[in-house]
Amino acid sequence: MRSAGFLSERQRRLAWVGFLLAAFQAPLAASLIDDASWFFAVVVALLVATVIIADDAQRRRPRAEAE
């Protein structure tokens, strides 16, 4: 059995959806908008990706044995 991360399965799924939406929205906004406001979507995508990676690292850690 895998050890649990700090995100529940539902939160993890929503984080992936949010990451994908932000990642696809950024290039679209960059092509449609002249200012650099599309960069905010890139920052949000990177932040969500960092949370997903941290949760994945915690899930891969071996479970501590109870003594």
Backbone torsions as a table, in degrees:
resi	resn	phi	psi	omega
1	MET	NA	135.6	179.3
2	ARG	-76.0	147.4	173.7
3	SER	-75.2	149.2	-176.5
4	ALA	-82.6	144.7	174.0
5	GLY	-87.3	-171.0	179.8
6	PHE	-85.5	-9.3	174.5
7	LEU	-101.4	140.7	172.9
8	SER	-75.2	170.0	179.7
9	GLU	-60.5	-39.7	-179.9
10	ARG	-66.7	-43.9	178.7
11	GLN	-64.0	-37.0	179.1
12	ARG	-65.8	-41.9	178.2
13	ARG	-63.8	-43.5	178.5
14	LEU	-65.9	-34.4	177.0
15	ALA	-64.9	-40.5	177.5
16	TRP	-64.6	-41.5	178.6
17	VAL	-63.5	-44.0	178.2
18	GLY	-62.5	-40.5	178.0
19	PHE	-62.7	-47.5	-178.6
20	LEU	-64.4	-40.9	178.2
21	LEU	-62.8	-45.1	179.8
22	ALA	-67.1	-37.8	-178.9
23	ALA	-68.3	-35.3	178.6
24	PHE	-82.7	-25.7	-178.6
25	GLN	-74.8	-32.9	-175.2
26	ALA	-60.9	-51.7	179.7
27	PRO	-66.8	-32.4	177.7
28	LEU	-64.9	-45.8	179.0
29	ALA	-65.9	-36.0	179.9
30	ALA	-64.2	-33.6	180.0
31	SER	-79.8	-22.4	-176.8
32	LEU	-98.3	-25.5	-173.6
33	ILE	-114.2	137.4	-177.4
34	ASP	-80.5	-27.6	-178.8
35	ASP	-83.5	-179.2	-174.4
36	ALA	-95.8	23.3	-179.1
37	SER	-68.7	-17.7	176.7
38	TRP	-65.8	-21.0	-179.1
39	PHE	-64.0	-26.6	177.4
40	PHE	-60.7	-39.6	178.0
41	ALA	-64.4	-34.9	177.1
42	VAL	-65.9	-43.9	179.7
43	VAL	-63.9	-42.3	178.2
44	VAL	-63.4	-43.3	178.8
45	ALA	-61.6	-41.2	178.1
46	LEU	-66.2	-38.2	178.2
47	LEU	-65.1	-45.8	178.9
48	VAL	-65.6	-38.5	177.6
49	ALA	-63.6	-36.9	177.4
50	THR	-63.8	-41.0	177.9
51	VAL	-65.1	-42.4	179.1
52	ILE	-63.6	-42.0	179.5
53	ILE	-65.7	-41.0	178.7
54	ALA	-64.8	-40.6	177.4
55	ASP	-65.1	-40.4	178.8
56	ASP	-64.1	-40.1	178.4
57	ALA	-64.7	-38.6	178.7
58	GLN	-69.6	-34.9	178.5
59	ARG	-68.1	-30.8	-178.2
60	ARG	-81.9	-11.8	177.9
61	ARG	-67.3	140.7	177.5
62	PRO	-66.9	143.6	-178.5
63	ARG	-69.9	137.1	179.0
64	ALA	-71.5	134.8	179.5
65	GLU	-78.5	134.0	175.8
66	ALA	-81.4	131.9	-177.8
67	GLU	-93.6	NA	NA
